[in-house]
Amino acid sequence: MYSKIMLSSLVWLIAWLTEIDTSPVGTWKYLAPDAAYEYSAGKIVVELQSDAYSAQVEVNGQVLKAEDVTYENGRLSFRVYIESELVSLDLLVEENSMKGMASYSEGSVELTATRE
């Protein structure tokens, strides 16, 4: 009985620590080398308030508020308008990095980010 309780506690602790390590909350420096030069580097800031995620993209001297921000199963997704163009981001969150795609009307570009 004691070993089952210890095993359950250990499983819970590992799950809890994994969630902490992969939380998207924070400031991320991103690179998208194939994007237009002025949008190829910037920051993504993710916050969690009242069980809801919010995000903004800081690029080219602008702060762009993200819409439809979700974080499920280790994936952060949101949309942002850049010069009237809707850009959808889908990123896999790892401990101190994110990687994924930014998609818009003319195609998609790879994006990587590191936690600051």
N, C-alpha and C positions, 0 to 999 in steps of 0.2 A: 504494500500500500504506500509506504513512504517513497519508494522509488518511482511510483506512478506520479505522485505529487511533485517530486523533484523534476521529473521529465516534463510534466505539464508546465511547470514554472520556467524551465529552461527554454522550451519551445516558445512560450509567450514572450520571454525576454528577447530572444533572437528576433522574433517578428517585430517587436517594438523597436529594437535597435535598427533593424533594416529600414523601417518606415522613417525613422529619424534621419538616417544616412542618405536616403533618397528623396527627402523633402525638397520640393522646388523653391521653397521660400528663400529669398536672398537676392543678391545682386550678381549677375552673370555677365562676363565680358564675352561677346559673340564675334565670330568671324564667318563671313559668307563670301569666300574668294571669287565666286563666279557671279555675284550680284554686281550691279552698277557700283562704280568706285565709291560714290558718296554714301552708299548703304551697305558696304561690305564689312564694316566694323562698327560696333556700338555696344550698348548695354541693354540687358533685359532685367527688369526689377519685378520680382514676384512677391506678393504679400498674401497673408491669410488673415482674414478678419471675419469673426462670426461664422465660421465654417464655410466661408466662401473665398475663393481665390480671386485675386486681381493682379493685373500685370500692366506694365508700360514698357515701351521701347524708347530708348534714348539714342538718337542717331542724327548725325549731321546738324547738331545744334537744336534739334526738336525733341519734345517729349510727346510721344504718341500713346494714348490710352488704348489698351487692348479690350476687345469685346469677346463674349462667350468663352471665358477662361474656364477650362476644366483640367482636373488632374485625377486620373484614374489608372490604376494598374501600372504605375511608373511612367505614364505618358502625360506630358503637359501639352495642351492644345489651346490655341487662341487665334483670334483674327485681329488685324490692325489695318487701318487705312494709311497708305503712304502715297502722297500726292494723288489723292482720289482713287487710288488703286487698292482693291481689297487683297490683302496678303494673308494667307492661312498658314500657321505654323504648327507643326506636329513634331514634338521632341521627346526622345527617350531620356529620362533623367537617371543618371547614375550618381555615385557618391559626390563627386566634385566636378562632374561634367555633364553636358547634355549634347545630344547629336540628333539631327533629323533633317527635315525639309521645310523650306518656305515655298509655298506655291502661289502663283498669281496667274493672270490671264495669258501671259506669254510662256509659261512653263514653270519649272521648279528649280531651286538651287539648294545645294547642301549647306547646312549650317551647323557649326559646332560652338559650344560655349563652355567656359570654365568659371567656376565659382570664385568670386573675389574674396 
